[in-house]
């Protein structure tokens, strides 16, 4: 193990290790003062069943976060295995993420819901906390729906689909 100082392992070694962890891919969307906003996250996780809480992290440098934090609700769109293009679009800067070919519809309170996803989780903001160079965002799940679609995964810098063992 390589230690660079008292704070931990060097950034490149850390990234290399994390790249070996497969993660689900979500797009977090919100209606922020009448403007649809969204971002791709692979840091999504369940937190608690009672109450039903989920979390994700967003970089403090994110241009989307200042808008997202103003919203009264947000949606976690769990992407389907064939939606790698959607994940890429919502990860890019300086593009209209909701323009064609993005397929979406307004949900509760105008919250954008992406079409053809594996699941939607509608959330009320619960809590946030600055941690390192990111912000931990926790949401209270107020509504959930699922489809039969398999999820999109992110592993070693690439998107892929889940293939269960027989």
Kinemage of the C-alpha trace (Angstrom):
@kinemage 1
@onewidth
@group {chain A} dominant
@subgroup {mainchain}
@vectorlist {calphas} color= white
{ca unk a 1} P 0.000 0.000 0.000
{ca unk a 2} L 1.286 3.446 -0.920
{ca unk a 3} L 0.715 6.244 1.582
{ca unk a 4} L 1.526 9.753 0.374
{ca unk a 5} L 0.877 11.565 3.658
{ca unk a 6} L -1.265 11.329 6.768
{ca unk a 7} L -4.485 11.796 4.735
{ca unk a 8} L -4.415 8.579 2.747
{ca unk a 9} L -3.476 6.863 -0.482
{ca unk a 10} L -2.563 8.881 -3.591
{ca unk a 11} L -5.357 9.862 -5.986
{ca unk a 12} L -4.327 7.682 -8.930
{ca unk a 13} L -4.085 4.511 -6.850
{ca unk a 14} L -7.441 5.348 -5.233
{ca unk a 15} L -9.110 5.848 -8.638
{ca unk a 16} L -7.594 2.628 -9.938
{ca unk a 17} L -8.988 0.643 -6.990
{ca unk a 18} L -12.434 2.231 -7.257
{ca unk a 19} L -12.573 1.485 -10.996
{ca unk a 20} L -12.809 -2.184 -10.100
{ca unk a 21} L -16.038 -1.619 -8.177
{ca unk a 22} L -19.124 -1.973 -10.373
{ca unk a 23} L -21.757 0.652 -9.639
{ca unk a 24} L -25.300 1.266 -10.746
{ca unk a 25} L -25.912 4.392 -12.784
{ca unk a 26} L -28.624 6.931 -12.012
{ca unk a 27} L -29.597 10.338 -13.273
{ca unk a 28} L -30.847 12.664 -10.558
{ca unk a 29} L -33.345 15.192 -11.922
{ca unk a 30} L -35.302 18.091 -10.464
{ca unk a 31} L -37.470 21.033 -11.382
{ca unk a 32} L -35.544 23.987 -10.004
{ca unk a 33} L -37.637 27.136 -10.215
{ca unk a 34} L -39.182 25.982 -13.494
{ca unk a 35} L -35.902 24.803 -15.013
{ca unk a 36} L -35.246 21.054 -15.486
{ca unk a 37} L -31.823 20.083 -14.121
{ca unk a 38} L -30.050 16.768 -13.822
{ca unk a 39} L -26.763 14.969 -13.382
{ca unk a 40} L -25.365 11.454 -13.659
{ca unk a 41} L -24.290 9.707 -10.454
{ca unk a 42} L -22.684 6.344 -9.755
{ca unk a 43} L -22.500 7.020 -6.019
{ca unk a 44} L -26.197 6.237 -5.448
{ca unk a 45} L -27.020 4.010 -2.479
{ca unk a 46} L -29.832 2.993 -0.184
{ca unk a 47} L -29.431 4.343 3.341
{ca unk a 48} L -32.401 3.189 5.405
{ca unk a 49} L -35.655 1.243 5.086
{ca unk a 50} L -37.405 2.992 7.978
{ca unk a 51} L -37.613 5.765 7.016
{ca unk a 52} L -36.937 5.032 3.320
{ca unk a 53} L -33.766 7.025 2.589
{ca unk a 54} L -31.362 7.049 -0.363
{ca unk a 55} L -28.177 8.988 -1.003
{ca unk a 56} L -25.786 10.147 -3.682
{ca unk a 57} L -22.735 12.383 -3.797
{ca unk a 58} L -22.195 15.413 -5.998
{ca unk a 59} L -18.929 17.295 -6.509
{ca unk a 60} L -18.796 20.641 -4.755
{ca unk a 61} L -17.619 22.069 -8.080
{ca unk a 62} L -20.774 20.861 -9.886
{ca unk a 63} L -22.544 23.583 -11.871
{ca unk a 64} L -25.807 21.624 -11.451
{ca unk a 65} L -25.722 21.360 -7.645
{ca unk a 66} L -26.642 25.005 -6.908
{ca unk a 67} L -29.825 24.496 -8.952
{ca unk a 68} L -30.575 21.003 -7.680
{ca unk a 69} L -30.362 22.046 -4.023
{ca unk a 70} L -33.100 24.666 -4.557
{ca unk a 71} L -35.670 22.057 -5.636
{ca unk a 72} L -38.481 20.895 -3.334
{ca unk a 73} L -38.154 17.338 -4.667
{ca unk a 74} L -35.930 15.299 -6.933
{ca unk a 75} L -36.125 12.047 -8.864
{ca unk a 76} L -33.576 9.273 -8.975
{ca unk a 77} L -33.882 7.696 -12.421
{ca unk a 78} L -32.234 4.249 -12.287
{ca unk a 79} L -30.993 3.844 -15.851
{ca unk a 80} L -31.725 0.741 -17.895
{ca unk a 81} L -28.935 -1.328 -19.408
{ca unk a 82} L -29.261 0.268 -22.849
{ca unk a 83} L -29.205 3.901 -21.628
{ca unk a 84} L -25.439 4.528 -21.644
{ca unk a 85} L -26.018 7.460 -24.012
{ca unk a 86} L -28.332 9.084 -21.428
{ca unk a 87} L -25.699 8.597 -18.708
{ca unk a 88} L -23.093 10.223 -20.931
{ca unk a 89} L -25.339 13.152 -21.844
{ca unk a 90} L -26.141 13.986 -18.209
{ca unk a 91} L -22.447 13.710 -17.285
{ca unk a 92} L -21.384 16.286 -19.904
{ca unk a 93} L -21.074 20.000 -19.307
{ca unk a 94} L -22.438 22.796 -21.462
{ca unk a 95} L -25.171 20.756 -23.187
{ca unk a 96} L -28.949 20.918 -22.932
{ca unk a 97} L -29.390 17.575 -21.195
{ca unk a 98} L -33.171 17.611 -21.662
{ca unk a 99} L -33.169 18.407 -25.403
{ca unk a 100} L -33.901 15.774 -28.050
{ca unk a 101} L -33.039 12.876 -27.979
{ca unk a 102} L -33.632 12.823 -24.186
{ca unk a 103} L -37.090 11.379 -23.566
{ca unk a 104} L -38.742 12.619 -20.373
{ca unk a 105} L -42.024 13.756 -18.894
{ca unk a 106} L -42.946 15.946 -15.940
{ca unk a 107} L -43.749 14.018 -12.763
{ca unk a 108} L -44.940 15.250 -9.369
{ca unk a 109} L -44.243 18.985 -8.911
{ca unk a 110} L -42.861 19.059 -12.453
{ca unk a 111} L -39.913 16.839 -11.502
{ca unk a 112} L -38.483 15.462 -14.758
{ca unk a 113} L -38.858 11.691 -15.086
{ca unk a 114} L -36.731 10.024 -17.738
{ca unk a 115} L -38.480 7.504 -19.979
{ca unk a 116} L -37.604 3.799 -20.303
{ca unk a 117} L -35.621 3.601 -17.042
{ca unk a 118} L -35.443 0.614 -14.694
{ca unk a 119} L -36.931 2.569 -11.779
{ca unk a 120} L -38.025 5.992 -10.559
{ca unk a 121} L -37.643 7.116 -6.958
{ca unk a 122} L -39.271 10.442 -6.094
{ca unk a 123} L -37.581 12.039 -3.104
{ca unk a 124} L -37.985 14.954 -0.743
{ca unk a 125} L -34.697 16.507 0.353
{ca unk a 126} L -33.751 15.107 3.766
{ca unk a 127} L -30.218 16.274 4.557
{ca unk a 128} L -26.897 17.283 3.039
{ca unk a 129} L -23.354 17.302 4.356
{ca unk a 130} L -20.067 18.477 2.889
{ca unk a 131} L -17.596 15.583 2.886
{ca unk a 132} L -14.186 16.083 1.297
{ca unk a 133} L -14.602 17.564 -2.167
{ca unk a 134} L -18.207 16.297 -2.442
{ca unk a 135} L -21.608 16.868 -0.918
{ca unk a 136} L -23.572 13.946 0.480
{ca unk a 137} L -27.238 14.325 -0.469
{ca unk a 138} L -29.859 12.233 1.354
{ca unk a 139} L -33.443 12.007 0.136
{ca unk a 140} L -36.626 10.652 1.707
{ca unk a 141} L -38.297 8.393 -0.867
{ca unk a 142} L -41.942 9.417 -1.214
{ca unk a 143} L -42.791 7.341 -4.295
{ca unk a 144} L -41.202 4.457 -6.193
{ca unk a 145} L -41.967 2.621 -9.429
{ca unk a 146} L -40.113 -0.097 -11.300
{ca unk a 147} L -40.033 -1.757 -14.705
{ca unk a 148} L -38.638 -5.091 -15.871
{ca unk a 149} L -35.552 -3.439 -17.400
{ca unk a 150} L -32.123 -4.579 -16.222
{ca unk a 151} L -29.918 -1.804 -14.798
{ca unk a 152} L -27.004 0.013 -16.386
{ca unk a 153} L -23.664 -0.550 -14.643
{ca unk a 154} L -20.422 1.418 -14.614
{ca unk a 155} L -17.164 -0.500 -14.246
{ca unk a 156} L -13.569 0.328 -15.041
{ca unk a 157} L -14.521 3.510 -16.898
{ca unk a 158} L -17.111 1.824 -19.119
{ca unk a 159} L -20.866 1.263 -19.123
{ca unk a 160} L -22.336 -2.213 -19.362
{ca unk a 161} L -25.265 -4.449 -18.505
{ca unk a 162} L -25.806 -6.907 -15.687
{ca unk a 163} L -25.582 -10.543 -16.751
{ca unk a 164} L -26.727 -12.888 -13.964
{ca unk a 165} L -25.153 -16.311 -13.548
{ca unk a 166} L -27.437 -19.174 -14.647
